[in-house]
Amino acid sequence: MSDSTGFLRHGPISPRVHGTLDYPLAAILIAGGLLLNFHDDAAMVLVLVLGGAASLLAIGTAWSRGIFHIVPPVLHGVADIGATVVLIATPFVFGITDHAAPTAFCIAVGVGGLGATLLTRFVSDLEPDMRAATPQPAP
C-alpha cells in the first residue's frame, strides 16, 4: 500500500480489539438487514452484503483474530473506510430517510464503524514464524 495509507498504522485501537469487534459488527449488519423494514429491497440487500463482507474480512485478515490470514491489515482498513462511507450514504442514496429506524441504523453503525476504523492500528499482530527467523545452514 502507498504512503497515503500510513495513517492507518498509528491509531490507539489495537488489531486484537478491532478484530474482535469485527464479528459482532457483521452480526449487527446482518440482523439489521433482516429485521428492519428498509422499504427498499436494494438498500436491505446492500446492508446484508456489507454484513457478509464484514464477516469475510473478520475471518480473512492477517491478524490474531482472523482465521485464514490472507487480507493485509491495511487493505482491511481501506475496505472498512469504504464500507462505512457507503453505509452512511445508504439512506440518502436509496431515498429511505423518511424511515427513521433504518436511517438511524445505517448512520449510527456507519459513523461508529468509521470512527473505530480511523482509530485502529492496521498492522499484523501475528507472531513471526520462528522457522523463518532461524538461520538455515548453507548447502
MDTraj code that builds the backbone (N, CA, C; nanometers):
import mdtraj as md
import numpy as np

residues = "MET SER ASP SER THR GLY PHE LEU ARG HIS GLY PRO ILE SER PRO ARG VAL HIS GLY THR LEU ASP TYR PRO LEU ALA ALA ILE LEU ILE ALA GLY GLY LEU LEU LEU ASN PHE HIS ASP ASP ALA ALA MET VAL LEU VAL LEU VAL LEU GLY GLY ALA ALA SER LEU LEU ALA ILE GLY THR ALA TRP SER ARG GLY ILE PHE HIS ILE VAL PRO PRO VAL LEU HIS GLY VAL ALA ASP ILE GLY ALA THR VAL VAL LEU ILE ALA THR PRO PHE VAL PHE GLY ILE THR ASP HIS ALA ALA PRO THR ALA PHE CYS ILE ALA VAL GLY VAL GLY GLY LEU GLY ALA THR LEU LEU THR ARG PHE VAL SER ASP LEU GLU PRO ASP MET ARG ALA ALA THR PRO GLN PRO ALA PRO".split()
xyz = np.array([
    [0.0847, -0.1177, 0.0000],
    [0.0000, 0.0000, 0.0000],
    [0.0893, 0.1240, 0.0000],
    [0.0360, 0.2313, -0.0495],
    [0.1134, 0.3542, -0.0620],
    [0.1277, 0.4250, 0.0716],
    [0.2096, 0.5310, 0.0719],
    [0.2286, 0.6095, 0.1931],
    [0.1008, 0.6812, 0.2347],
    [0.0065, 0.6987, 0.1416],
    [-0.1181, 0.7672, 0.1749],
    [-0.2005, 0.6888, 0.2768],
    [-0.1726, 0.5622, 0.2962],
    [-0.2444, 0.4823, 0.3960],
    [-0.1656, 0.4707, 0.5265],
    [-0.0581, 0.5462, 0.5406],
    [0.0243, 0.5400, 0.6612],
    [-0.0508, 0.5741, 0.7879],
    [-0.1519, 0.6619, 0.7780],
    [-0.2298, 0.6982, 0.8964],
    [-0.3039, 0.5783, 0.9548],
    [-0.3234, 0.4736, 0.8748],
    [-0.3938, 0.3547, 0.9230],
    [-0.3069, 0.2685, 1.0147],
    [-0.1840, 0.3071, 1.0361],
    [-0.0939, 0.2262, 1.1179],
    [-0.0639, 0.2881, 1.2546],
    [-0.1356, 0.3961, 1.2899],
    [-0.0955, 0.4691, 1.4103],
    [-0.2058, 0.4917, 1.5127],
    [-0.3200, 0.4299, 1.5009],
    [-0.4306, 0.4548, 1.5936],
    [-0.4131, 0.3879, 1.7281],
    [-0.4911, 0.4319, 1.8273],
    [-0.4817, 0.3745, 1.9620],
    [-0.5537, 0.2394, 1.9779],
    [-0.6411, 0.2022, 1.8841],
    [-0.7117, 0.0743, 1.8955],
    [-0.6230, -0.0358, 1.8364],
    [-0.6009, -0.1397, 1.9138],
    [-0.5121, -0.2481, 1.8705],
    [-0.5799, -0.3365, 1.7659],
    [-0.5000, -0.4086, 1.6867],
    [-0.5578, -0.5038, 1.5920],
    [-0.6423, -0.6103, 1.6623],
    [-0.6032, -0.6496, 1.7813],
    [-0.6770, -0.7509, 1.8573],
    [-0.8179, -0.7012, 1.8908],
    [-0.8284, -0.5768, 1.9364],
    [-0.9592, -0.5208, 1.9716],
    [-1.0439, -0.5029, 1.8461],
    [-0.9860, -0.4437, 1.7417],
    [-1.0619, -0.4229, 1.6180],
    [-1.1075, -0.5569, 1.5604],
    [-1.0172, -0.6529, 1.5586],
    [-1.0521, -0.7848, 1.5062],
    [-1.1626, -0.8522, 1.5850],
    [-1.1650, -0.8298, 1.7145],
    [-1.2710, -0.8850, 1.7984],
    [-1.4043, -0.8167, 1.7678],
    [-1.4022, -0.6855, 1.7485],
    [-1.5243, -0.6095, 1.7221],
    [-1.5828, -0.6388, 1.5835],
    [-1.5008, -0.6869, 1.4913],
    [-1.5492, -0.7168, 1.3560],
    [-1.6611, -0.8199, 1.3560],
    [-1.6535, -0.9184, 1.4432],
    [-1.7532, -1.0259, 1.4439],
    [-1.8918, -0.9764, 1.4877],
    [-1.9041, -0.9042, 1.6002],
    [-2.0368, -0.8521, 1.6337],
    [-2.0861, -0.7479, 1.5336],
    [-1.9955, -0.6710, 1.4743],
    [-2.0371, -0.5746, 1.3723],
    [-2.1036, -0.6464, 1.2551],
    [-2.0424, -0.7535, 1.2084],
    [-2.1001, -0.8301, 1.0976],
    [-2.2379, -0.8830, 1.1366],
    [-2.2503, -0.9335, 1.2575],
    [-2.3794, -0.9858, 1.3039],
    [-2.4843, -0.8747, 1.3129],
    [-2.4438, -0.7579, 1.3597],
    [-2.5364, -0.6440, 1.3699],
    [-2.5833, -0.6010, 1.2316],
    [-2.4936, -0.5965, 1.1358],
    [-2.5325, -0.5584, 0.9996],
    [-2.6308, -0.6597, 0.9404],
    [-2.6006, -0.7860, 0.9567],
    [-2.6891, -0.8893, 0.9016],
    [-2.8245, -0.8870, 0.9726],
    [-2.8243, -0.8766, 1.1045],
    [-2.9503, -0.8712, 1.1798],
    [-3.0307, -0.7471, 1.1415],
    [-2.9636, -0.6330, 1.1309],
    [-3.0336, -0.5105, 1.0920],
    [-3.0948, -0.5218, 0.9542],
    [-3.0203, -0.5815, 0.8613],
    [-3.0725, -0.6005, 0.7266],
    [-3.1949, -0.6900, 0.7238],
    [-3.1975, -0.7883, 0.8120],
    [-3.3097, -0.8829, 0.8144],
    [-3.4288, -0.8336, 0.8969],
    [-3.4024, -0.7577, 1.0030],
    [-3.5088, -0.7226, 1.0962],
    [-3.5737, -0.5869, 1.0713],
    [-3.4993, -0.4925, 1.0150],
    [-3.5549, -0.3594, 0.9927],
    [-3.6282, -0.3543, 0.8595],
    [-3.7330, -0.2742, 0.8547],
    [-3.8071, -0.2563, 0.7298],
    [-3.7452, -0.1385, 0.6547],
    [-3.6593, -0.1694, 0.5586],
    [-3.5889, -0.0665, 0.4829],
    [-3.6767, 0.0014, 0.3780],
    [-3.7918, -0.0565, 0.3475],
    [-3.8828, -0.0021, 0.2463],
    [-3.8160, 0.0068, 0.1093],
    [-3.7046, -0.0603, 0.0925],
    [-3.6331, -0.0644, -0.0353],
    [-3.5473, -0.1909, -0.0336],
    [-3.5793, -0.2821, -0.1240],
    [-3.5078, -0.4098, -0.1261],
    [-3.3591, -0.3923, -0.1549],
    [-3.3243, -0.2988, -0.2420],
    [-3.1828, -0.2782, -0.2760],
    [-3.1038, -0.2309, -0.1544],
    [-3.1617, -0.1405, -0.0745],
    [-3.0936, -0.0928, 0.0463],
    [-3.0752, -0.2069, 0.1453],
    [-3.1783, -0.2897, 0.1609],
    [-3.1696, -0.4033, 0.2522],
    [-3.0604, -0.5007, 0.2063],
    [-3.0588, -0.5300, 0.0768],
    [-2.9590, -0.6226, 0.0235],
    [-2.8190, -0.5641, 0.0413],
    [-2.8028, -0.4345, 0.0205],
    [-2.6718, -0.3723, 0.0387],
    [-2.6226, -0.3886, 0.1817],
    [-2.7098, -0.3672, 0.2788],
    [-2.6715, -0.3840, 0.4200],
    [-2.6337, -0.5294, 0.4472],
    [-2.7087, -0.6231, 0.3915],
    [-2.6747, -0.7644, 0.4084],
    [-2.5407, -0.7986, 0.3434],
    [-2.5149, -0.7424, 0.2266],
    [-2.3863, -0.7655, 0.1590],
    [-2.2727, -0.7075, 0.2415],
    [-2.2924, -0.5881, 0.2972],
    [-2.1890, -0.5294, 0.3832],
    [-2.1647, -0.6171, 0.5061],
    [-2.2699, -0.6761, 0.5620],
    [-2.2541, -0.7680, 0.6752],
    [-2.1770, -0.8922, 0.6359],
    [-2.2075, -0.9464, 0.5179],
    [-2.1327, -1.0626, 0.4691],
    [-1.9874, -1.0296, 0.4428],
    [-1.9632, -0.9117, 0.3835],
    [-1.8254, -0.8694, 0.3574],
    [-1.7497, -0.8485, 0.4884],
    [-1.8175, -0.7925, 0.5888],
    [-1.7540, -0.7755, 0.7198],
    [-1.7168, -0.9108, 0.7795],
    [-1.8018, -1.0105, 0.7586],
    [-1.7715, -1.1460, 0.8069],
    [-1.6471, -1.2009, 0.7389],
    [-1.6407, -1.1850, 0.6066],
    [-1.5245, -1.2347, 0.5320],
    [-1.3965, -1.1629, 0.5733],
    [-1.4043, -1.0311, 0.5917],
    [-1.2856, -0.9576, 0.6376],
    [-1.2447, -1.0029, 0.7771],
    [-1.3419, -1.0259, 0.8638],
    [-1.3106, -1.0680, 1.0008],
    [-1.2334, -1.1989, 1.0015],
    [-1.2761, -1.2944, 0.9220],
    [-1.2081, -1.4242, 0.9237],
    [-1.0851, -1.4279, 0.8337],
    [-1.0745, -1.3342, 0.7400],
    [-0.9664, -1.3422, 0.6432],
    [-0.8489, -1.2496, 0.6642],
    [-0.8535, -1.1620, 0.7635],
    [-0.7459, -1.0651, 0.7832],
    [-0.6275, -1.1283, 0.8552],
    [-0.5094, -1.0881, 0.8150],
    [-0.3842, -1.1425, 0.8698],
    [-0.3489, -1.0745, 1.0018],
    [-0.4326, -1.1002, 1.1009],
    [-0.4017, -1.0610, 1.2382],
    [-0.4613, -1.1637, 1.3326],
    [-0.4375, -1.1487, 1.4613],
    [-0.4664, -1.2567, 1.5561],
    [-0.6119, -1.3016, 1.5595],
    [-0.7053, -1.2177, 1.5289],
    [-0.8467, -1.2557, 1.5335],
    [-0.8968, -1.3140, 1.4015],
    [-0.8159, -1.3068, 1.2979],
    [-0.8527, -1.3681, 1.1712],
    [-0.8307, -1.5185, 1.1763],
    [-0.8931, -1.5889, 1.0850],
    [-0.8787, -1.7340, 1.0805],
    [-0.7860, -1.7765, 0.9678],
    [-0.7971, -1.7113, 0.8523],
    [-0.7210, -1.7532, 0.7350],
    [-0.5971, -1.6691, 0.7058],
    [-0.5841, -1.5491, 0.7608],
    [-0.4647, -1.4649, 0.7499],
    [-0.4246, -1.4375, 0.6051],
    [-0.5201, -1.3945, 0.5246],
    [-0.4961, -1.3673, 0.3834],
    [-0.4908, -1.2177, 0.3548],
    [-0.5867, -1.1425, 0.4052],
    [-0.6009, -0.9999, 0.3738],
    [-0.5037, -0.9184, 0.4592],
    [-0.4188, -0.8356, 0.3957],
    [-0.3310, -0.7490, 0.4744],
    [-0.4140, -0.6516, 0.5593],
    [-0.3720, -0.6246, 0.6825],
    [-0.4500, -0.5364, 0.7694],
    [-0.4804, -0.3997, 0.7074],
    [-0.3857, -0.3394, 0.6371],
    [-0.4116, -0.2071, 0.5782],
    [-0.5213, -0.2164, 0.4734],
    [-0.5242, -0.3227, 0.3958],
    [-0.6314, -0.3410, 0.2977],
    [-0.7659, -0.3569, 0.3692],
    [-0.7661, -0.4242, 0.4815],
    [-0.8860, -0.4356, 0.5655],
    [-0.9326, -0.2956, 0.6053],
    [-0.8389, -0.2114, 0.6468],
    [-0.8741, -0.0750, 0.6869],
    [-0.9337, 0.0061, 0.5735],
    [-0.8757, -0.0048, 0.4553],
    [-0.9283, 0.0671, 0.3389],
    [-1.0697, 0.0173, 0.3067],
    [-1.0902, -0.1138, 0.3129],
    [-1.2234, -0.1707, 0.2882],
    [-1.3231, -0.1224, 0.3935],
    [-1.2805, -0.1153, 0.5191],
    [-1.3683, -0.0658, 0.6257],
    [-1.4101, 0.0786, 0.6002],
    [-1.3157, 0.1621, 0.5589],
    [-1.3486, 0.3017, 0.5304],
    [-1.4528, 0.3084, 0.4185],
    [-1.4289, 0.2356, 0.3111],
    [-1.5248, 0.2346, 0.2006],
    [-1.6611, 0.1851, 0.2429],
    [-1.6651, 0.0759, 0.3167],
    [-1.7934, 0.0177, 0.3582],
    [-1.8698, 0.1102, 0.4517],
    [-1.8000, 0.1754, 0.5443],
    [-1.8709, 0.2623, 0.6389],
    [-1.9231, 0.3885, 0.5704],
    [-1.8479, 0.4413, 0.4752],
    [-1.8963, 0.5576, 0.3991],
    [-2.0201, 0.5181, 0.3179],
    [-2.0168, 0.4017, 0.2549],
    [-2.1335, 0.3523, 0.1804],
    [-2.2522, 0.3352, 0.2752],
    [-2.2292, 0.2802, 0.3930],
    [-2.3375, 0.2590, 0.4892],
    [-2.3994, 0.3920, 0.5320],
    [-2.3171, 0.4924, 0.5581],
    [-2.3678, 0.6242, 0.5963],
    [-2.4495, 0.6860, 0.4829],
    [-2.4059, 0.6664, 0.3610],
    [-2.4743, 0.7247, 0.2448],
    [-2.6010, 0.6487, 0.2047],
    [-2.6151, 0.5252, 0.2467],
    [-2.7257, 0.4392, 0.2021],
    [-2.8643, 0.5021, 0.2152],
    [-2.9021, 0.5593, 0.3293],
    [-3.0379, 0.6144, 0.3386],
    [-3.0634, 0.7277, 0.2382],
    [-2.9599, 0.8043, 0.2089],
    [-2.9742, 0.9176, 0.1186],
    [-2.9764, 0.8721, -0.0275],
    [-2.8913, 0.7779, -0.0600],
    [-2.8835, 0.7273, -0.1975],
    [-3.0116, 0.6520, -0.2352],
    [-3.0654, 0.5749, -0.1415],
    [-3.1831, 0.4938, -0.1705],
    [-3.3145, 0.5625, -0.1327],
    [-3.3061, 0.6860, -0.0849],
    [-3.4261, 0.7625, -0.0558],
    [-3.5121, 0.7069, 0.0552],
    [-3.4498, 0.6555, 0.1587],
    [-3.5269, 0.5978, 0.2701],
    [-3.5159, 0.6829, 0.3963],
    [-3.4740, 0.8093, 0.3822],
    [-3.4535, 0.8940, 0.5001],
    [-3.5822, 0.9245, 0.5754],
    [-3.6987, 0.9037, 0.5128],
    [-3.8231, 0.9246, 0.5842],
    [-3.8609, 0.8046, 0.6716],
    [-3.7783, 0.7012, 0.6715],
    [-3.7979, 0.5830, 0.7562],
    [-3.6896, 0.5866, 0.8649],
    [-3.7316, 0.6244, 0.9846],
    [-3.6380, 0.6564, 1.0931],
    [-3.5472, 0.5412, 1.1342],
    [-3.6020, 0.4236, 1.1537],
    [-3.5218, 0.3130, 1.2081],
    [-3.4074, 0.2722, 1.1147],
    [-3.4325, 0.2440, 0.9863],
    [-3.3198, 0.2053, 0.9015],
    [-3.2215, 0.3203, 0.8774],
    [-3.2719, 0.4431, 0.8731],
    [-3.1826, 0.5579, 0.8550],
    [-3.0910, 0.5720, 0.9758],
    [-3.1485, 0.5691, 1.0956],
    [-3.0681, 0.5803, 1.2174],
    [-2.9698, 0.4647, 1.2282],
    [-3.0145, 0.3448, 1.1931],
    [-2.9281, 0.2268, 1.1977],
    [-2.8069, 0.2459, 1.1067],
    [-2.8303, 0.2811, 0.9812],
    [-2.7200, 0.2958, 0.8848],
    [-2.6226, 0.4042, 0.9274],
    [-2.6757, 0.5175, 0.9711],
    [-2.5876, 0.6280, 1.0097],
    [-2.5115, 0.5945, 1.1379],
    [-2.5803, 0.5402, 1.2387],
    [-2.5136, 0.5092, 1.3655],
    [-2.4072, 0.4022, 1.3490],
    [-2.4404, 0.2930, 1.2816],
    [-2.3424, 0.1859, 1.2622],
    [-2.2293, 0.2343, 1.1722],
    [-2.2628, 0.3118, 1.0699],
    [-2.1602, 0.3638, 0.9801],
    [-2.0644, 0.4593, 1.0488],
    [-2.1177, 0.5542, 1.1249],
    [-2.0323, 0.6508, 1.1958],
    [-1.9490, 0.5809, 1.3025],
    [-2.0113, 0.4890, 1.3765],
    [-1.9359, 0.4136, 1.4770],
    [-1.8246, 0.3313, 1.4144],
    [-1.8569, 0.2633, 1.3047],
    [-1.7556, 0.1835, 1.2355],
    [-1.6441, 0.2684, 1.1768],
    [-1.6809, 0.3839, 1.1195],
    [-1.5794, 0.4724, 1.0633],
    [-1.4883, 0.5265, 1.1732],
    [-1.5474, 0.5635, 1.2858],
    [-1.4659, 0.6111, 1.3983],
    [-1.3690, 0.5054, 1.4470],
    [-1.4190, 0.3841, 1.4652],
    [-1.3319, 0.2749, 1.5101],
    [-1.2224, 0.2463, 1.4081],
    [-1.2576, 0.2533, 1.2810],
    [-1.1585, 0.2279, 1.1758],
    [-1.0487, 0.3325, 1.1779],
    [-1.0861, 0.4580, 1.1877],
    [-0.9864, 0.5656, 1.1858],
    [-0.8985, 0.5659, 1.3108],
    [-0.9418, 0.4974, 1.4157],
    [-0.8640, 0.4908, 1.5401],
    [-0.7862, 0.3602, 1.5564],
    [-0.7890, 0.2748, 1.4546],
    [-0.7243, 0.1434, 1.4645],
    [-0.5846, 0.1453, 1.4040],
    [-0.4933, 0.0701, 1.4672],
    [-0.3601, 0.0425, 1.4098],
    [-0.3745, -0.0795, 1.3202],
    [-0.3728, -0.0594, 1.1905],
    [-0.3879, -0.1709, 1.0976],
    [-0.2509, -0.2306, 1.0659],
    [-0.2015, -0.3065, 1.1622],
    [-0.0763, -0.3808, 1.1480],
    [-0.1043, -0.5236, 1.1926],
    [-0.0230, -0.6152, 1.1476],
    [-0.0418, -0.7530, 1.1883],
    [0.0142, -0.7732, 1.3289],
    [-0.0612, -0.8430, 1.4106],
    [-0.0135, -0.8767, 1.5450],
    [0.0133, -1.0265, 1.5565],
    [0.0358, -1.0898, 1.4424],
    [0.0680, -1.2325, 1.4423],
    [0.2121, -1.2524, 1.4872],
    [0.2344, -1.3614, 1.5570],
    [0.3704, -1.3957, 1.5978],
    [0.4506, -1.4329, 1.4734],
    [0.5729, -1.3853, 1.4624],
    [0.6526, -1.4247, 1.3460],
    [0.6820, -1.5748, 1.3481],
    [0.6915, -1.6319, 1.2329],
    [0.7209, -1.7744, 1.2194],
    [0.8649, -1.7979, 1.2656],
    [0.8801, -1.8738, 1.3711],
    [1.0132, -1.8960, 1.4285],
    [1.1068, -1.9675, 1.3321],
    [1.0529, -2.0534, 1.2452],
    [1.1375, -2.1213, 1.1486],
    [1.1979, -2.0226, 1.0485],
    [1.1215, -1.9197, 1.0123],
    [1.1721, -1.8204, 0.9185],
    [1.2787, -1.7342, 0.9847],
    [1.2702, -1.7159, 1.1180],
    [1.3664, -1.6327, 1.1896],
    [1.4956, -1.7074, 1.2207],
    [1.4946, -1.8399, 1.2155],
    [1.6121, -1.9196, 1.2460],
    [1.6985, -1.9309, 1.1216],
    [1.8270, -1.8949, 1.1326],
    [1.9149, -1.9063, 1.0144],
    [1.9263, -2.0522, 0.9692],
    [1.9174, -2.0721, 0.8408],
    [1.9290, -2.2060, 0.7824],
    [2.0763, -2.2323, 0.7437],
    [2.1257, -2.3554, 0.7644],
    [2.2635, -2.3859, 0.7267],
    [2.2809, -2.3760, 0.5759],
    [2.3975, -2.3303, 0.5355],
    [2.4291, -2.3187, 0.3914],
    [2.4431, -2.4578, 0.3321],
    [2.3964, -2.4790, 0.2075],
    [2.4074, -2.6128, 0.1459],
    [2.5479, -2.6488, 0.1090],
])
top = md.Topology()
chain = top.add_chain()
for i, resn in enumerate(residues, 1):
    res = top.add_residue(resn, chain, resSeq=i)
    for name in ("N", "CA", "C"):
        top.add_atom(name, md.element.get_by_symbol(name[0]), res)
traj = md.Trajectory(xyz[None], top)
